[in-house]
Amino acid sequence: MGIEDEVGANAVKVYKAMKDLAYTNEEKMGTAERITQSAKLPKNMVLNALQELQTKGWARRKVREKAAGYYLVK
């Protein structure tokens, strides 16, 4: 069972953008702003997709001083 079966189309697009940017662990995580530029989706859609990925266990969010960082766990 792949990611396409678990999440919506925007979340898949965001997942692939994060994979391309190599945001695969806590040392290499990116901001929602960077992911928005790469995924070429409006920021609110990216934030909703990131929320969905977190809920399903595909991504994690780490609170930092300036901007939260996101990375993939699956």
PDB file of N, CA, C and O in Angstrom:
ATOM      1  N   MET A   1       0.843  -1.189   0.000  1.00  0.00           N
ATOM      2  CA  MET A   1       0.000   0.000   0.000  1.00  0.00           C
ATOM      3  C   MET A   1       0.883   1.247   0.000  1.00  0.00           C
ATOM      4  O   MET A   1       1.725   1.418   0.882  1.00  0.00           O
ATOM      5  N   GLY A   2       0.688   2.111  -0.988  1.00  0.00           N
ATOM      6  CA  GLY A   2       1.507   3.306  -1.122  1.00  0.00           C
ATOM      7  C   GLY A   2       0.842   4.538  -0.563  1.00  0.00           C
ATOM      8  O   GLY A   2      -0.279   4.492  -0.056  1.00  0.00           O
ATOM      9  N   ILE A   3       1.552   5.637  -0.667  1.00  0.00           N
ATOM     10  CA  ILE A   3       1.039   6.899  -0.138  1.00  0.00           C
ATOM     11  C   ILE A   3      -0.211   7.363  -0.894  1.00  0.00           C
ATOM     12  O   ILE A   3      -1.086   8.002  -0.309  1.00  0.00           O
ATOM     13  N   GLU A   4      -0.298   7.046  -2.187  1.00  0.00           N
ATOM     14  CA  GLU A   4      -1.446   7.466  -2.991  1.00  0.00           C
ATOM     15  C   GLU A   4      -2.759   6.909  -2.449  1.00  0.00           C
ATOM     16  O   GLU A   4      -3.815   7.519  -2.620  1.00  0.00           O
ATOM     17  N   ASP A   5      -2.691   5.741  -1.790  1.00  0.00           N
ATOM     18  CA  ASP A   5      -3.887   5.117  -1.235  1.00  0.00           C
ATOM     19  C   ASP A   5      -4.327   5.746   0.081  1.00  0.00           C
ATOM     20  O   ASP A   5      -5.482   5.604   0.480  1.00  0.00           O
ATOM     21  N   GLU A   6      -3.415   6.439   0.755  1.00  0.00           N
ATOM     22  CA  GLU A   6      -3.701   6.939   2.103  1.00  0.00           C
ATOM     23  C   GLU A   6      -4.048   8.415   2.186  1.00  0.00           C
ATOM     24  O   GLU A   6      -4.799   8.826   3.071  1.00  0.00           O
ATOM     25  N   VAL A   7      -3.508   9.221   1.269  1.00  0.00           N
ATOM     26  CA  VAL A   7      -3.699  10.679   1.361  1.00  0.00           C
ATOM     27  C   VAL A   7      -4.193  11.249   0.033  1.00  0.00           C
ATOM     28  O   VAL A   7      -4.187  10.567  -0.991  1.00  0.00           O
ATOM     29  N   GLY A   8      -4.617  12.502   0.071  1.00  0.00           N
ATOM     30  CA  GLY A   8      -5.137  13.172  -1.115  1.00  0.00           C
ATOM     31  C   GLY A   8      -4.049  13.578  -2.100  1.00  0.00           C
ATOM     32  O   GLY A   8      -2.856  13.437  -1.832  1.00  0.00           O
ATOM     33  N   ALA A   9      -4.493  14.086  -3.247  1.00  0.00           N
ATOM     34  CA  ALA A   9      -3.588  14.447  -4.345  1.00  0.00           C
ATOM     35  C   ALA A   9      -2.582  15.540  -3.954  1.00  0.00           C
ATOM     36  O   ALA A   9      -1.405  15.455  -4.304  1.00  0.00           O
ATOM     37  N   ASN A  10      -3.045  16.561  -3.232  1.00  0.00           N
ATOM     38  CA  ASN A  10      -2.136  17.636  -2.822  1.00  0.00           C
ATOM     39  C   ASN A  10      -1.080  17.121  -1.855  1.00  0.00           C
ATOM     40  O   ASN A  10       0.079  17.529  -1.923  1.00  0.00           O
ATOM     41  N   ALA A  11      -1.476  16.231  -0.961  1.00  0.00           N
ATOM     42  CA  ALA A  11      -0.526  15.667  -0.003  1.00  0.00           C
ATOM     43  C   ALA A  11       0.527  14.830  -0.725  1.00  0.00           C
ATOM     44  O   ALA A  11       1.696  14.835  -0.339  1.00  0.00           O
ATOM     45  N   VAL A  12       0.120  14.113  -1.769  1.00  0.00           N
ATOM     46  CA  VAL A  12       1.080  13.331  -2.564  1.00  0.00           C
ATOM     47  C   VAL A  12       2.065  14.270  -3.249  1.00  0.00           C
ATOM     48  O   VAL A  12       3.263  13.992  -3.295  1.00  0.00           O
ATOM     49  N   LYS A  13       1.561  15.379  -3.778  1.00  0.00           N
ATOM     50  CA  LYS A  13       2.419  16.362  -4.453  1.00  0.00           C
ATOM     51  C   LYS A  13       3.428  16.969  -3.473  1.00  0.00           C
ATOM     52  O   LYS A  13       4.602  17.136  -3.803  1.00  0.00           O
ATOM     53  N   VAL A  14       2.964  17.292  -2.277  1.00  0.00           N
ATOM     54  CA  VAL A  14       3.839  17.841  -1.236  1.00  0.00           C
ATOM     55  C   VAL A  14       4.862  16.789  -0.804  1.00  0.00           C
ATOM     56  O   VAL A  14       6.036  17.104  -0.612  1.00  0.00           O
ATOM     57  N   TYR A  15       4.420  15.553  -0.654  1.00  0.00           N
ATOM     58  CA  TYR A  15       5.329  14.444  -0.288  1.00  0.00           C
ATOM     59  C   TYR A  15       6.450  14.313  -1.320  1.00  0.00           C
ATOM     60  O   TYR A  15       7.622  14.195  -0.962  1.00  0.00           O
ATOM     61  N   LYS A  16       6.081  14.336  -2.595  1.00  0.00           N
ATOM     62  CA  LYS A  16       7.083  14.192  -3.666  1.00  0.00           C
ATOM     63  C   LYS A  16       8.031  15.386  -3.694  1.00  0.00           C
ATOM     64  O   LYS A  16       9.225  15.227  -3.951  1.00  0.00           O
ATOM     65  N   ALA A  17       7.504  16.579  -3.432  1.00  0.00           N
ATOM     66  CA  ALA A  17       8.354  17.772  -3.385  1.00  0.00           C
ATOM     67  C   ALA A  17       9.353  17.656  -2.239  1.00  0.00           C
ATOM     68  O   ALA A  17      10.525  17.996  -2.400  1.00  0.00           O
ATOM     69  N   MET A  18       8.897  17.178  -1.090  1.00  0.00           N
ATOM     70  CA  MET A  18       9.792  17.006   0.065  1.00  0.00           C
ATOM     71  C   MET A  18      10.841  15.935  -0.227  1.00  0.00           C
ATOM     72  O   MET A  18      11.996  16.068   0.177  1.00  0.00           O
ATOM     73  N   LYS A  19      10.443  14.880  -0.924  1.00  0.00           N
ATOM     74  CA  LYS A  19      11.372  13.813  -1.299  1.00  0.00           C
ATOM     75  C   LYS A  19      12.452  14.381  -2.237  1.00  0.00           C
ATOM     76  O   LYS A  19      13.638  14.090  -2.076  1.00  0.00           O
ATOM     77  N   ASP A  20      12.026  15.196  -3.219  1.00  0.00           N
ATOM     78  CA  ASP A  20      12.967  15.814  -4.162  1.00  0.00           C
ATOM     79  C   ASP A  20      13.940  16.752  -3.456  1.00  0.00           C
ATOM     80  O   ASP A  20      15.106  16.845  -3.839  1.00  0.00           O
ATOM     81  N   LEU A  21      13.460  17.449  -2.421  1.00  0.00           N
ATOM     82  CA  LEU A  21      14.298  18.377  -1.660  1.00  0.00           C
ATOM     83  C   LEU A  21      15.128  17.664  -0.594  1.00  0.00           C
ATOM     84  O   LEU A  21      15.924  18.295   0.102  1.00  0.00           O
ATOM     85  N   ALA A  22      14.943  16.360  -0.469  1.00  0.00           N
ATOM     86  CA  ALA A  22      15.681  15.508   0.484  1.00  0.00           C
ATOM     87  C   ALA A  22      15.418  15.890   1.939  1.00  0.00           C
ATOM     88  O   ALA A  22      16.332  15.876   2.764  1.00  0.00           O
ATOM     89  N   TYR A  23      14.168  16.229   2.249  1.00  0.00           N
ATOM     90  CA  TYR A  23      13.774  16.500   3.637  1.00  0.00           C
ATOM     91  C   TYR A  23      13.370  15.183   4.277  1.00  0.00           C
ATOM     92  O   TYR A  23      12.189  14.934   4.521  1.00  0.00           O
ATOM     93  N   THR A  24      14.365  14.339   4.548  1.00  0.00           N
ATOM     94  CA  THR A  24      14.076  12.980   4.978  1.00  0.00           C
ATOM     95  C   THR A  24      14.429  12.692   6.426  1.00  0.00           C
ATOM     96  O   THR A  24      14.141  11.603   6.923  1.00  0.00           O
ATOM     97  N   ASN A  25      15.047  13.640   7.112  1.00  0.00           N
ATOM     98  CA  ASN A  25      15.321  13.430   8.537  1.00  0.00           C
ATOM     99  C   ASN A  25      15.398  14.777   9.251  1.00  0.00           C
ATOM    100  O   ASN A  25      15.335  15.835   8.625  1.00  0.00           O
ATOM    101  N   GLU A  26      15.535  14.714  10.563  1.00  0.00           N
ATOM    102  CA  GLU A  26      15.491  15.932  11.379  1.00  0.00           C
ATOM    103  C   GLU A  26      16.645  16.889  11.071  1.00  0.00           C
ATOM    104  O   GLU A  26      16.500  18.102  11.216  1.00  0.00           O
ATOM    105  N   GLU A  27      17.787  16.347  10.646  1.00  0.00           N
ATOM    106  CA  GLU A  27      18.928  17.208  10.312  1.00  0.00           C
ATOM    107  C   GLU A  27      18.691  17.959   9.003  1.00  0.00           C
ATOM    108  O   GLU A  27      19.214  19.054   8.799  1.00  0.00           O
ATOM    109  N   LYS A  28      17.896  17.353   8.119  1.00  0.00           N
ATOM    110  CA  LYS A  28      17.621  17.972   6.816  1.00  0.00           C
ATOM    111  C   LYS A  28      16.123  18.212   6.683  1.00  0.00           C
ATOM    112  O   LYS A  28      15.440  17.518   5.930  1.00  0.00           O
ATOM    113  N   MET A  29      15.621  19.188   7.411  1.00  0.00           N
ATOM    114  CA  MET A  29      14.197  19.495   7.295  1.00  0.00           C
ATOM    115  C   MET A  29      14.023  20.878   6.683  1.00  0.00           C
ATOM    116  O   MET A  29      14.921  21.718   6.733  1.00  0.00           O
ATOM    117  N   GLY A  30      12.842  21.095   6.104  1.00  0.00           N
ATOM    118  CA  GLY A  30      12.594  22.357   5.430  1.00  0.00           C
ATOM    119  C   GLY A  30      11.348  23.047   5.942  1.00  0.00           C
ATOM    120  O   GLY A  30      10.512  22.451   6.621  1.00  0.00           O
ATOM    121  N   THR A  31      11.246  24.319   5.598  1.00  0.00           N
ATOM    122  CA  THR A  31      10.097  25.121   6.018  1.00  0.00           C
ATOM    123  C   THR A  31       8.939  24.944   5.043  1.00  0.00           C
ATOM    124  O   THR A  31       9.120  24.488   3.914  1.00  0.00           O
ATOM    125  N   ALA A  32       7.768  25.308   5.496  1.00  0.00           N
ATOM    126  CA  ALA A  32       6.582  25.258   4.632  1.00  0.00           C
ATOM    127  C   ALA A  32       6.769  26.174   3.425  1.00  0.00           C
ATOM    128  O   ALA A  32       6.272  25.885   2.336  1.00  0.00           O
ATOM    129  N   GLU A  33       7.484  27.272   3.622  1.00  0.00           N
ATOM    130  CA  GLU A  33       7.744  28.226   2.533  1.00  0.00           C
ATOM    131  C   GLU A  33       8.524  27.567   1.399  1.00  0.00           C
ATOM    132  O   GLU A  33       8.169  27.706   0.229  1.00  0.00           O
ATOM    133  N   ARG A  34       9.585  26.851   1.753  1.00  0.00           N
ATOM    134  CA  ARG A  34      10.399  26.141   0.756  1.00  0.00           C
ATOM    135  C   ARG A  34       9.591  25.070   0.030  1.00  0.00           C
ATOM    136  O   ARG A  34       9.682  24.917  -1.188  1.00  0.00           O
ATOM    137  N   ILE A  35       8.802  24.336   0.803  1.00  0.00           N
ATOM    138  CA  ILE A  35       7.985  23.265   0.223  1.00  0.00           C
ATOM    139  C   ILE A  35       6.946  23.857  -0.725  1.00  0.00           C
ATOM    140  O   ILE A  35       6.655  23.283  -1.774  1.00  0.00           O
ATOM    141  N   THR A  36       6.387  25.014  -0.349  1.00  0.00           N
ATOM    142  CA  THR A  36       5.407  25.708  -1.190  1.00  0.00           C
ATOM    143  C   THR A  36       6.010  26.062  -2.536  1.00  0.00           C
ATOM    144  O   THR A  36       5.376  25.863  -3.572  1.00  0.00           O
ATOM    145  N   GLN A  37       7.232  26.586  -2.531  1.00  0.00           N
ATOM    146  CA  GLN A  37       7.903  26.962  -3.780  1.00  0.00           C
ATOM    147  C   GLN A  37       8.139  25.745  -4.667  1.00  0.00           C
ATOM    148  O   GLN A  37       7.965  25.814  -5.883  1.00  0.00           O
ATOM    149  N   SER A  38       8.532  24.644  -4.063  1.00  0.00           N
ATOM    150  CA  SER A  38       8.844  23.439  -4.821  1.00  0.00           C
ATOM    151  C   SER A  38       7.586  22.733  -5.342  1.00  0.00           C
ATOM    152  O   SER A  38       7.565  22.252  -6.475  1.00  0.00           O
ATOM    153  N   ALA A  39       6.549  22.675  -4.518  1.00  0.00           N
ATOM    154  CA  ALA A  39       5.324  21.960  -4.900  1.00  0.00           C
ATOM    155  C   ALA A  39       4.459  22.760  -5.867  1.00  0.00           C
ATOM    156  O   ALA A  39       3.582  22.202  -6.526  1.00  0.00           O
ATOM    157  N   LYS A  40       4.706  24.077  -5.954  1.00  0.00           N
ATOM    158  CA  LYS A  40       3.930  24.969  -6.814  1.00  0.00           C
ATOM    159  C   LYS A  40       2.426  24.899  -6.523  1.00  0.00           C
ATOM    160  O   LYS A  40       1.592  24.810  -7.423  1.00  0.00           O
ATOM    161  N   LEU A  41       2.125  24.945  -5.226  1.00  0.00           N
ATOM    162  CA  LEU A  41       0.738  25.005  -4.745  1.00  0.00           C
ATOM    163  C   LEU A  41       0.611  26.223  -3.839  1.00  0.00           C
ATOM    164  O   LEU A  41       1.614  26.694  -3.302  1.00  0.00           O
ATOM    165  N   PRO A  42      -0.603  26.744  -3.658  1.00  0.00           N
ATOM    166  CA  PRO A  42      -0.786  27.838  -2.696  1.00  0.00           C
ATOM    167  C   PRO A  42      -0.393  27.386  -1.281  1.00  0.00           C
ATOM    168  O   PRO A  42      -0.533  26.213  -0.934  1.00  0.00           O
ATOM    169  N   LYS A  43       0.098  28.328  -0.477  1.00  0.00           N
ATOM    170  CA  LYS A  43       0.620  27.982   0.837  1.00  0.00           C
ATOM    171  C   LYS A  43      -0.420  27.313   1.735  1.00  0.00           C
ATOM    172  O   LYS A  43      -0.090  26.376   2.463  1.00  0.00           O
ATOM    173  N   ASN A  44      -1.663  27.775   1.695  1.00  0.00           N
ATOM    174  CA  ASN A  44      -2.680  27.157   2.550  1.00  0.00           C
ATOM    175  C   ASN A  44      -2.925  25.702   2.161  1.00  0.00           C
ATOM    176  O   ASN A  44      -3.199  24.872   3.027  1.00  0.00           O
ATOM    177  N   MET A  45      -2.830  25.380   0.870  1.00  0.00           N
ATOM    178  CA  MET A  45      -2.983  23.987   0.430  1.00  0.00           C
ATOM    179  C   MET A  45      -1.799  23.141   0.907  1.00  0.00           C
ATOM    180  O   MET A  45      -1.969  21.986   1.299  1.00  0.00           O
ATOM    181  N   VAL A  46      -0.612  23.720   0.871  1.00  0.00           N
ATOM    182  CA  VAL A  46       0.585  23.014   1.347  1.00  0.00           C
ATOM    183  C   VAL A  46       0.475  22.754   2.847  1.00  0.00           C
ATOM    184  O   VAL A  46       0.783  21.655   3.307  1.00  0.00           O
ATOM    185  N   LEU A  47       0.042  23.747   3.605  1.00  0.00           N
ATOM    186  CA  LEU A  47      -0.115  23.574   5.051  1.00  0.00           C
ATOM    187  C   LEU A  47      -1.155  22.505   5.374  1.00  0.00           C
ATOM    188  O   LEU A  47      -0.956  21.700   6.283  1.00  0.00           O
ATOM    189  N   ASN A  48      -2.264  22.493   4.632  1.00  0.00           N
ATOM    190  CA  ASN A  48      -3.282  21.450   4.832  1.00  0.00           C
ATOM    191  C   ASN A  48      -2.720  20.072   4.485  1.00  0.00           C
ATOM    192  O   ASN A  48      -2.979  19.096   5.190  1.00  0.00           O
ATOM    193  N   ALA A  49      -1.954  19.995   3.400  1.00  0.00           N
ATOM    194  CA  ALA A  49      -1.351  18.724   2.992  1.00  0.00           C
ATOM    195  C   ALA A  49      -0.335  18.251   4.023  1.00  0.00           C
ATOM    196  O   ALA A  49      -0.267  17.059   4.323  1.00  0.00           O
ATOM    197  N   LEU A  50       0.454  19.172   4.568  1.00  0.00           N
ATOM    198  CA  LEU A  50       1.424  18.816   5.609  1.00  0.00           C
ATOM    199  C   LEU A  50       0.710  18.292   6.850  1.00  0.00           C
ATOM    200  O   LEU A  50       1.161  17.334   7.477  1.00  0.00           O
ATOM    201  N   GLN A  51      -0.399  18.924   7.196  1.00  0.00           N
ATOM    202  CA  GLN A  51      -1.208  18.469   8.336  1.00  0.00           C
ATOM    203  C   GLN A  51      -1.713  17.049   8.100  1.00  0.00           C
ATOM    204  O   GLN A  51      -1.679  16.206   8.997  1.00  0.00           O
ATOM    205  N   GLU A  52      -2.182  16.799   6.881  1.00  0.00           N
ATOM    206  CA  GLU A  52      -2.678  15.466   6.531  1.00  0.00           C
ATOM    207  C   GLU A  52      -1.552  14.430   6.599  1.00  0.00           C
ATOM    208  O   GLU A  52      -1.749  13.328   7.112  1.00  0.00           O
ATOM    209  N   LEU A  53      -0.375  14.784   6.081  1.00  0.00           N
ATOM    210  CA  LEU A  53       0.777  13.872   6.127  1.00  0.00           C
ATOM    211  C   LEU A  53       1.176  13.565   7.573  1.00  0.00           C
ATOM    212  O   LEU A  53       1.542  12.435   7.893  1.00  0.00           O
ATOM    213  N   GLN A  54       1.104  14.571   8.438  1.00  0.00           N
ATOM    214  CA  GLN A  54       1.424  14.356   9.850  1.00  0.00           C
ATOM    215  C   GLN A  54       0.405  13.429  10.511  1.00  0.00           C
ATOM    216  O   GLN A  54       0.772  12.531  11.268  1.00  0.00           O
ATOM    217  N   THR A  55      -0.865  13.652  10.221  1.00  0.00           N
ATOM    218  CA  THR A  55      -1.931  12.849  10.809  1.00  0.00           C
ATOM    219  C   THR A  55      -1.794  11.378  10.423  1.00  0.00           C
ATOM    220  O   THR A  55      -2.029  10.488  11.240  1.00  0.00           O
ATOM    221  N   LYS A  56      -1.412  11.133   9.175  1.00  0.00           N
ATOM    222  CA  LYS A  56      -1.284   9.754   8.679  1.00  0.00           C
ATOM    223  C   LYS A  56       0.072   9.137   9.019  1.00  0.00           C
ATOM    224  O   LYS A  56       0.294   7.954   8.760  1.00  0.00           O
ATOM    225  N   GLY A  57       0.978   9.924   9.596  1.00  0.00           N
ATOM    226  CA  GLY A  57       2.273   9.390  10.001  1.00  0.00           C
ATOM    227  C   GLY A  57       3.345   9.401   8.934  1.00  0.00           C
ATOM    228  O   GLY A  57       4.342   8.691   9.063  1.00  0.00           O
ATOM    229  N   TRP A  58       3.171  10.182   7.886  1.00  0.00           N
ATOM    230  CA  TRP A  58       4.159  10.246   6.803  1.00  0.00           C
ATOM    231  C   TRP A  58       5.192  11.344   7.021  1.00  0.00           C
ATOM    232  O   TRP A  58       6.288  11.279   6.466  1.00  0.00           O
ATOM    233  N   ALA A  59       4.857  12.350   7.822  1.00  0.00           N
ATOM    234  CA  ALA A  59       5.766  13.482   8.033  1.00  0.00           C
ATOM    235  C   ALA A  59       5.711  13.911   9.498  1.00  0.00           C
ATOM    236  O   ALA A  59       4.778  13.578  10.229  1.00  0.00           O
ATOM    237  N   ARG A  60       6.733  14.657   9.903  1.00  0.00           N
ATOM    238  CA  ARG A  60       6.778  15.204  11.260  1.00  0.00           C
ATOM    239  C   ARG A  60       7.038  16.698  11.180  1.00  0.00           C
ATOM    240  O   ARG A  60       7.625  17.204  10.223  1.00  0.00           O
ATOM    241  N   ARG A  61       6.581  17.388  12.220  1.00  0.00           N
ATOM    242  CA  ARG A  61       6.783  18.834  12.340  1.00  0.00           C
ATOM    243  C   ARG A  61       7.606  19.083  13.584  1.00  0.00           C
ATOM    244  O   ARG A  61       7.325  18.527  14.646  1.00  0.00           O
ATOM    245  N   LYS A  62       8.618  19.915  13.454  1.00  0.00           N
ATOM    246  CA  LYS A  62       9.483  20.260  14.585  1.00  0.00           C
ATOM    247  C   LYS A  62       9.406  21.772  14.776  1.00  0.00           C
ATOM    248  O   LYS A  62       9.713  22.536  13.861  1.00  0.00           O
ATOM    249  N   VAL A  63       8.999  22.196  15.956  1.00  0.00           N
ATOM    250  CA  VAL A  63       8.886  23.627  16.247  1.00  0.00           C
ATOM    251  C   VAL A  63      10.285  24.177  16.500  1.00  0.00           C
ATOM    252  O   VAL A  63      11.047  23.642  17.305  1.00  0.00           O
ATOM    253  N   ARG A  64      10.601  25.257  15.795  1.00  0.00           N
ATOM    254  CA  ARG A  64      11.894  25.912  15.962  1.00  0.00           C
ATOM    255  C   ARG A  64      11.665  27.385  16.284  1.00  0.00           C
ATOM    256  O   ARG A  64      10.523  27.834  16.383  1.00  0.00           O
ATOM    257  N   GLU A  65      12.747  28.131  16.446  1.00  0.00           N
ATOM    258  CA  GLU A  65      12.613  29.531  16.847  1.00  0.00           C
ATOM    259  C   GLU A  65      11.863  30.385  15.829  1.00  0.00           C
ATOM    260  O   GLU A  65      10.894  31.057  16.181  1.00  0.00           O
ATOM    261  N   LYS A  66      12.304  30.366  14.567  1.00  0.00           N
ATOM    262  CA  LYS A  66      11.682  31.234  13.574  1.00  0.00           C
ATOM    263  C   LYS A  66      10.536  30.565  12.831  1.00  0.00           C
ATOM    264  O   LYS A  66       9.419  31.082  12.819  1.00  0.00           O
ATOM    265  N   ALA A  67      10.798  29.432  12.219  1.00  0.00           N
ATOM    266  CA  ALA A  67       9.767  28.733  11.439  1.00  0.00           C
ATOM    267  C   ALA A  67       9.823  27.248  11.747  1.00  0.00           C
ATOM    268  O   ALA A  67      10.893  26.690  11.990  1.00  0.00           O
ATOM    269  N   ALA A  68       8.677  26.625  11.734  1.00  0.00           N
ATOM    270  CA  ALA A  68       8.628  25.181  11.978  1.00  0.00           C
ATOM    271  C   ALA A  68       9.291  24.440  10.826  1.00  0.00           C
ATOM    272  O   ALA A  68       9.242  24.879   9.677  1.00  0.00           O
ATOM    273  N   GLY A  69       9.909  23.316  11.150  1.00  0.00           N
ATOM    274  CA  GLY A  69      10.546  22.502  10.131  1.00  0.00           C
ATOM    275  C   GLY A  69       9.766  21.216   9.923  1.00  0.00           C
ATOM    276  O   GLY A  69       9.186  20.667  10.860  1.00  0.00           O
ATOM    277  N   TYR A  70       9.760  20.748   8.694  1.00  0.00           N
ATOM    278  CA  TYR A  70       9.037  19.525   8.342  1.00  0.00           C
ATOM    279  C   TYR A  70       9.997  18.541   7.698  1.00  0.00           C
ATOM    280  O   TYR A  70      10.898  18.924   6.952  1.00  0.00           O
ATOM    281  N   TYR A  71       9.787  17.251   8.001  1.00  0.00           N
ATOM    282  CA  TYR A  71      10.588  16.209   7.363  1.00  0.00           C
ATOM    283  C   TYR A  71       9.769  14.930   7.272  1.00  0.00           C
ATOM    284  O   TYR A  71       8.792  14.750   7.999  1.00  0.00           O
ATOM    285  N   LEU A  72      10.180  14.044   6.368  1.00  0.00           N
ATOM    286  CA  LEU A  72       9.464  12.797   6.135  1.00  0.00           C
ATOM    287  C   LEU A  72       9.961  11.704   7.063  1.00  0.00           C
ATOM    288  O   LEU A  72      11.140  11.662   7.414  1.00  0.00           O
ATOM    289  N   VAL A  73       9.062  10.827   7.456  1.00  0.00           N
ATOM    290  CA  VAL A  73       9.465   9.694   8.299  1.00  0.00           C
ATOM    291  C   VAL A  73       9.235   8.356   7.593  1.00  0.00           C
ATOM    292  O   VAL A  73       9.738   7.332   8.054  1.00  0.00           O
ATOM    293  N   LYS A  74       8.496   8.340   6.500  1.00  0.00           N
ATOM    294  CA  LYS A  74       8.275   7.101   5.736  1.00  0.00           C
ATOM    295  C   LYS A  74       8.789   7.274   4.329  1.00  0.00           C
ATOM    296  O   LYS A  74       8.699   6.349   3.522  1.00  0.00           O
TER     297      LYS A  74
END
